[in-house]
Amino acid sequence: MIKVIVGEKGSGKTKTLLDSVKAAWEKDHGSVVFINNNKRHVLDLNYKIRMIDTSEFAISTYDELYGLLCGVVSQDYDTTDIFVDSITKIADGSDEEIAAFLDKAAALSEKNNIEILMTLSKSADAAGEGAAGAGAAGAAAGAGAAAGAGTDAAATGAAMGATVGRAASYSAWMT
């Protein structure tokens, strides 16, 4: 299953992500991977956590980012957790492309039994038409997310402005 931490810049998404990376390292016995668009957090993490700087690979689309995720999974079958900080800084694309990427990442996660946690800089107000069409579902996602609860795919997609009713299984936290 994948989880997405959604919030505006400066809302604490990266700190929450780094805390989750450290917790995964302490509890899991497999490989933990942290993907970022720079080396800024190299000193914040245990040296045994695999850190990938996407700026070294000229990744610019969500298909390329998905390819990187597939490469990480295929390279190490002991991977238990993958953390991706700020997918919108790594790749460019529309809300529909983000939703399609999340769907593919969810399928990859389910198939390989890997937990994936990502951050996404986007406000609920700027979510677009998808959020407006889901109204109460988006509000429920925000309320449940504050408590760390999962939401259904429709509410998650709505909160991100994606097409409501996507088939992926992922949850979002709003910060």
KATAUR-V171874 format. One line per field, one symbol per residue. ss: DSSP state (a for helix, b for strand, c for the rest). psi: psi as a letter, one per 20 degrees, with the letter a starting at -180 (. if undefined). burial: I if it has 9 or more other ideal C-beta (glycine too) atoms within 8 Angstrom, else O. Layout:
ss = ???
psi = ???
burial = ???
//
This chain:
ss = cbbbbbbcccccaaaaaaaaaaaaaaacccbbbbbbcccccccccccccbbbbaaacccccaaaaaaaaaaaaaacccbbbbbbccaaaaccccaaaaaaaaaaaaaaaaaaccbbbbbbbcccccccaaaaaacaaaaaaaaaaaccccccaaaaaaaccccccccccbbbbbc
psi = qqqpoprrpjjjggggghhhgggghhhqjappppprjajhjhiiqqiippppoiiijlpirhhhhghgggggghhoijphpppopmhihgqqrrhhhgggghghhggggghjlppppqqoopqhhjhahhhhiiehghghggghhhjjqrrrhghghghjjrppjqiqnrqqpp.
burial = IIIIIIIOOOOOIIOIIIOIIIOIIOOIOOOIIIIIIOOOIOOOIOOOIOIIIIOOOOIOIIOIIIOIIIOIIOOIOOIIIIIIIIIIOIIOIOIIIIIIIIIIIIIIIIOOOIIIIIIIIIOIOOIOOIIOOIOOIIOIIIOIIOOOOOIOIIIIIIIIIIOIOIOIOIIIIII
//
